Amino acid sequence: MSVTATYYSYVGETLTSMTKSTRRRWWWALWGLLATSAVGIAVYSAQTYLVGGVERNQIPLNDLFASHYVTIAVHAVPSSLALLIGPFQFLTRIRVRYPKAHRVSGQIYMVSVVLGSIAALFAATYSVSGFSVQVAFYILTAAWLYTLYQAYTTIRRGEVQLHRIWMIRNYALTFAAVSLRIYLMTGLALQEGFFPSLSFADIYHASAWASFLVNVLVAEYFIVQRTLKPLARRQQAQGHTSRAASGAAVRPAGQGALTVW
């Protein structure tokens, strides 16, 4: 078993052994960390292109494609909005108390992802960061659109649980904007302190792939541990209850069965 798998297994077992109130505090802390980082990166990224202009852009531009900066800006602004909205869509209190606000926010999120994805395809095509980065962003964009489509179709069919699962997957890809920066900063720090032979290109390529692949693994673990396993336990418990009630109803009363009439 890998170190990562061992870590997440440990976290899952720890959460299972916690009391309900402790688990609630733990997950609120994790949500707060996710929301804070998402809001911070969203605001920083959006204002860079809404206010800063070309001189504040930190992404290498393709001189042969005059509109490369425009595609990056058009990608960054709606993607930042989706990144900002996402964490609050997962709050049960908001979904229950303000269903209309949840729907409207979801529609804005969906439009933002579509616009961000279309612009991302053009930005990746003319990227000067190399073929590996282009492929990584193509895969990320395709998965981003596919999971959004699945989330939309499931909620249209009234399949709320499946909708939530697909939205977890989709937002994990949206959150790649945060992960990319974390891995990039970590890689540059390691380069300066321990691995001076690494180039910026090496770090950026690795960060581009890790930014969504690791997020996908974490999302799937979360889906299994926090959604599918509890659902399976509830269904199993209901099945036992139904079989017990059925057995009691058909067993002769003289054999000590409960009469359910």
Secondary structure, DSSP 8 states (H G I E B T S, - for coil): --HHHHHHHHHHHHHHHS-HHHHHHHHHHHHHHHHHHHHHHHHHHHHIIIII-GGG--S---TT-TTHHHHHHHHHHHHHHHHHHHHHHT-HHHHHH-HHHHHHHHHHHHHHHHHHHHHHHHHHHT-SS-HHHHHHHHHHHHHHHHHHHHHHHHHHTT-HHHHHHHHHHHHHHHTHHHHHHHHHHHHHHHHHHT-TT--HHHHHHHHHHHHHHHHHHHHHHHHIIIIIHHHHHHHHHHHHHHHHHHHHHHS-GGGT-----
